[in-house]
Structure formats: C-alpha cells, structure tokens
C-alpha cells in the first residue's frame, strides 16, 4: 500500500488507495489540501486502473457486435459500447493532467516452449492477451504468442523473430520502456517493430516512447479497426 504525505498542519500520512472518491476532493487548484504531486500520482494511478478493465469491456463488446446476427442483441451490444465509450470520455476529461486536458484527442512463470510466430504480445494480464488473440482471429494467417513478463518477452523475441511485437508497459519484472531499450540494443531484435499497448494515455509518456523507438502507441481501450490497421501495416509489409 502506497502512502502519500498530507500537507495539513499535523503532517500525518494519509492513505488514498482505499479512500472513497466522494471523500476526496480532486480539485487541481490545491484546495484539497494535498500536494499537487500527490494529486498527479493519484490521478495517473486511477486513470490506469480504470482503463484496464474498460479495455476488455469495449474489446469484447466490439467482437460481439461483429459476430451478431440478431438485431435486438446487436442493439444491446451497441448500447454497452456507447456507455463504455462515454465512461472513457469521462476518464479522459476528469483524470487528465490539467495542462494536458486540451491535448486529449510475482514470481515469473516459466517461459513457454519457443515456436515461430508473426506477433508476440508481451502482456501480464491474461484477459488482455485473450482479447487481442480473439481480435487477431480476423487475420487468420497470423500466429500470435504470449509472453507474461518482460524477461520472457526478450527471450521469445530473440528466438521467434516475430514480424511485430505488441508491448504493455506495466509488467511485473520490468517496465516496458526497459524492454523496448533492450530489444533495440540486441542485434537479433533491433529490427523488429514494437507497438505499445498501454492504458497510460499521458501525452508526455506517448512522446517519450515514440522517441525511444516504438513504431506506434495505442492507448487502451482501443477500437478494433484502427488496431488491425496497425497490425496489417507491420505484418503485411514484411510478408511482401
């Protein structure tokens, strides 16, 4: 549990992790009595935690919409999608940094047996991997493999030489930026395009990772069609 220092007169430590949102004033003007640094950290953490399950809701709902042949059920699915996207807009509006709101548009598991693949997804959340795996069924010629940690991802990338690496940032053993750096430092993997898939939508973070060598940065939750377009860009280009 992370404790933040309150700036009230008694200087007592206050814990935000389990505090009901109704009890916490997130006024960015500072009237909440919390340091701006504390508010920024809290906003960023809450933003990420909300985006991760919302990614699964939108992704699987889009899959249902693509497969639906029942008009009434399709209407229900579209309502789920609309509500989820409305919630995403609220998250982006309310939890963005004030200066960025105008810019908004374990013990590691054993490595799986190495096999060739077209797409390697480095992601510790199994639900997120299953979602992407299901989406890529619309590209039946592609084989996708999963790495649950950064270390396993580095090993599999060197062995499999995939056409594309999809990379999450919040991994249990190292940050995704370190994985990206190590991939580029290894001559066996430096030429493999890396696309970031992350719930962290901070513009400064996006710019930093793109500058560091990522070919694209998709924020969770993402829409299926733009995601497939990015996958096609890097997998078909190497196939011709």
Protein Blocks (a to p, Z undefined) as FASTA:
>chain_A
ZZdddfbfnopacdfklgcfklpccbfnopnopafklmmmmmmmmmmmmmmmmmmmmmmm
mmmmmmpcbfklmmmmmmmmmmmmmmmmmmmmmmmcfklmmmmnbpcdddddddddfbdc
ddfblklmmmmmmmmmmmmmbccdddfbfklmmmmmmmnopabdcddfbdfkbcfklmmm
mmmmpmklmmpccddddfblcfklmmmmmmnopabdcdddddfklmmmmmmmmmmmmmZZ
